[in-house]
Amino acid sequence: MIGAWIILAAYTLDLIIGDPRWIPHPVIAMGKAITGLENIIRRKVTTDRGLRYAGFLFPIFIVTGAFILTWALLKLLFYIHPALAIAGEILLIATTVATKGLRDAGIEVYKHLRAGKLPEARAALGMIVGRDTKQLESSEVVRGTVETVAENIVDAIISPLFFAFLGGAPLAMAYRAVNTLDSMVGYKNEKYKSLGMASARLDDIANFIPARITALLLFASAGVLGLHVKNSVRTVKRDARKHPSPNGGYPESAAAGALGIRLGGYNVYHGVRSFRAYMGEPYHEMEAGHIRTTIAMMYISSSLFVVILVVLLWLLSITGAGWLW
């Protein structure tokens, strides 16, 4: 069973250093492996049906490979010295979490908006979303940032910590592989609708429980910040299932209800305008301050989750139930 303090140390390490560019990140290696496998598949398979079946190779090789390699690395470090294995586990789990990175991305947009630099704010948002941002009004820049921060609380923080709790660094890294696959091939466009179907479905399954946990955590964080808790709960019940993702609507609608704003609306992707169902009611006009409040909700909800995991692990250790892990 993973030690309670390992979860706490990994989360704290990410808060302090994030993902420094001078440290090689596992996601980079995953991305190269995914691209290489995709090239091989496309050279061998040409039909939609064949691509759909070949798409299962991504979870089989990439996700399983991430788990096995992480497990083997920790075993090797343990044979060298147990302290190295502990340090390795903390560092590896920390690389699967992106609290600081998500905060920094949101704050960059916020600072540009507060300084009246709308073009810079649009560019900063464009670095973290897939939609076109060059023509957005400031309120739409706020909306895009709030949606992105809220939705990514799940796959950048809560989900990797959830899987680290269940299976340590190997399972957390396997989850990160699932999420990386979804971000690279899990699209519903013409290019990936067949090849990426298995990866997209696996990501939906992996985030199903963490997304709903996140909504509960956001209710609690709204209460801490004196926001609209009842409206947050009501908005999730009414609007969460309207989101095109089976999971993304839970954190987004929870944030929308807590802030008293309306998310969703029209987005432009590669010149094509599309509509995403509204979530929440526009009790307040969107402003830059909503970005900071969403980030505060992110910090509170993730910290609360870490506390819950630490307590659970401690209780399991003292009751002798650790054998389950």
N, C-alpha and C positions, 0 to 999 in steps of 0.2 A: 504493500500500500504506500502511495506517495505521501511524504511527510507534509503536514499542514503548513509548516514554515517554508517549504519549497514553493508552494503556490504563492504565498505572501511575498517571498523574496523575488520570484519571477515577475509578479505584477509590479512590485516596487522598482525593480530594475528597469522595466519598460518605461515607467513614469519618469525615471531620472534621465536615461540615455536614449530612449526610443530606439530607432534603427540607424545608427551612424553609418554613413556611406563607406567608411573605411573598413567596416567589418563585412565580409562576404555574407549575404543573406540567403538562406535556404530557398526562398521563393525564386530567386534568380536561377538557381540550378533546376528547380521544378519547371520554370518557364522554358528553359532550353530543352529539357526532356520532353515536354509537351509538344513543342514546335517540331522536334526531331521525329517524334512518333506520328504526328499529323502528316508530315512530309512523306513518311514511309507508307502510311495508310492511303494517302491520295494517289500515290504512284501505283498502288496495287488494286484499289477499289474505285469504281466509277459510278455505280448505280446508287440511288437513294436507299434502297433496301440494304445493299451491302454496307453503305456508310453507317446506317443505323446499327447494324450488328457490330461493325468494326469499332463503333463508338464505345462499346463496352471494354475495349482494350485500355482505354484511358484509366478508368477506375482500377482495373486489374493490375496494370503495370505501375502507374504513377502513384496511386494511393497506397497500394500494398507495398510498393518499393519504398515510399517515404517512411512507412511504419517499420519495415524490416531494417532499413539502413540506420534509422535512429536508434532502434533497439540494439543493433549490433555495435554501434558506436558507444553507447552507454555501457554495454557489457565489456567492451575493450577498455574503456576508461576505468571501470571497476576493477578489472584484473591488474591494471597499473597501480591504482590506488583508489579506495572508496571515496576519498574526498574529491578526486577528479570527476567521478561519476556524478556526485551531488552537484558540483559546480556546473558540469555539463548539462545536467537536467534543468537547472535553473536558467541557464543561458538559452537553451533550446526552447523551453516554454516561453521565455520572454520574447523570442523572435516570432512566435506565433501570435503575440498580442500587439496591438497598435494603438494604445490609448494616447500616448504622446503624439504620434504621427497624425491621428485623427484630430486631436486638439490643435496642433500646429496648422493643419490645413484649413480648419475652420477659422482660426484666429487671423490667418493671413487675409482671408476675404473680409473679415470684420474690420481689420485695421484700414484696409483700402477704402471701404465704404465710409468709415468714420472720418477719413481724411478727404472725402469727396472725390476720390480717384476711381470713378466708375469703370473706365477701361481696364485698369489694373485689377479691380475686383472681378470683372468678367473673366479676365485671363486666369486669375487664381482659381476661380470656380471651374473653368474649363480643364484644369489639371486633374480634377477629382470626379468629374461627371462625364457621361458620354454624350450629353445633349449639346447642341450648339449654343454658345453663350455670348457671341459677339454683339447681338442686338438687344440683350435683356435690359429691362429697366431695373432700378436698384431693388425694388420689392421682389422681382423675380429672381434676382441674384440671392437675396435673403432666403427665398423659398427653396431654391436649389441647394443652398448650403445646409439649411435646417433639415431638409429631407435626407441629404447625404449623411450628415452626422448622425441623425436619429437611426437611419436604417443600418449604418455600419457599426452601431453599438453592438449589434448581434454578431456579425461575422468577424469583426475586428477585435472584440473583447470577450463578450459573454460566451460565445460558442467555443473558442479555443480554451478558455478557462474551464468550461463545462467538461470538455473531453480530456483535459489534463487531469481533472478530478477523477474521471473514470479510468484513465489508463496512462497517466503520466505523459512525458514528452513524446513517446512514440505515437500515442493516439492523438495528441494535440497536433503533431506534425502531419499525421494522416488527414486530420480535418483541414489543415492549411492547404494540403494538396487538393482536397475536394473543392475548397473555395477558389483556389488558383485555377483549377480546371474550369469552373463555372465562369470565371472572369475572362478566360481566354477562348473557350469553345462553346460555352453554354448559352449561345444566342439563338433567337428564333428567326433569324434572317435566312435568306436563301443559301448562304454559304454553310451555315452551321446547324440548320434545323434538324438535319438527320444525324450528322456526325456528333453533334454536341448534346443530343437528347439524353443519353444516359448520364452524362456529367451534370446536366442541369437538374435532372430528377434526383440524383444522389445529393446534390447541394440542398435541394428542397427538403429532403428527408433529414439530412444532418442538422439543419437549422430549425426544424419544426418545434422541438421542445425549447431550445434556447430563445427563440423569438417570443414565445409566450411567457417565458420567465422574464424576459426583458421588459415586456409590457407591465408586468407586476412590479418590477424594480422601478420603472419609470413612474408608476403611480406613487410609490413610496418617495421617490426623489422630488416629485411635484409637491408632496406634503411637506417635506423638509424646506423647500424653497417658498412655501406659501402660495403655490399656484393652484390651478383649478383641478383638484383631484377628481371630484365627482364628474366633471365634464370630460376629463381624460378617460375615465372608465366608460362613460356613456359613448364617447366617440369611438373607442375601440370596439365596443359591442356592435355599433351601427355601421362603422366604415372600414374596419380592418380587412374584411373579406373582399372589398372592392378593389384592392390593389392587385395588379397583374401577377405579383408574386404571392404565393401562399403564406409567406412569412414577413415580407417587407412591410405590409400594412399594419402590423402590430406595433412596432416601435414608432412608425411615422404617425399613426393615428393617435397613439398615446401622447406623443409630443405635441401634436396639433391641438388636442383637447386641453392639455395642460397649459399651453401658451395662449389659448383663445384665438388661434389663427386658422386659416384654411389653407391646407396643402393640396397638391394636385393641380390639374389644369393642363394647359397646352404646352407641349415641349416640341422642339424641332431637332430631329436627328438626321444629319447629312442632307439637310434641305427639305426633309419631309416632316410636315406638321402632324402631330398625333395628340390625342387627348387622354389624360389619365384621370380617373375618377377623383372627385373632390373628397377630402377627408377633413373634418372639423368645420367649424363655423367662423366666419370672419368678424369676430367680436372686436379684434384689434387689427389695425393696419400693420403689415409686416415692416419691421425696421431692423437695423443692424443689431440692436440689443437682443433680439430674439436668438441670434446666433450664439452670443455669449451665454444666454440662459440655457440653451440646448446643450452646450458644452458642460455647463455646471451640472445639468441633469445626467449627462454621461459620466462625469466623475463620481457623483453620488451613487448612481445605480451600480456602476462597476465596483466601487469600493464596498458597497453593501453586499454585493454578490461574493466578493473575496472573503469578507467577514463570515458570511454564511458557510462558504466552503471550508474555511479554516475551522469553524466550530464543529461542522459535521465530521471532518477528518479527525479532530481531537476526540470527539465523542466515540467515534468508531475505534480509535486506538485504545481508549481507556475501558471500553466495554468488551474488548476482545473480538469485535466483529470485523477487524481488519482482514481476516482471512478471506472475506468475500472479495477483496481486491487482490 
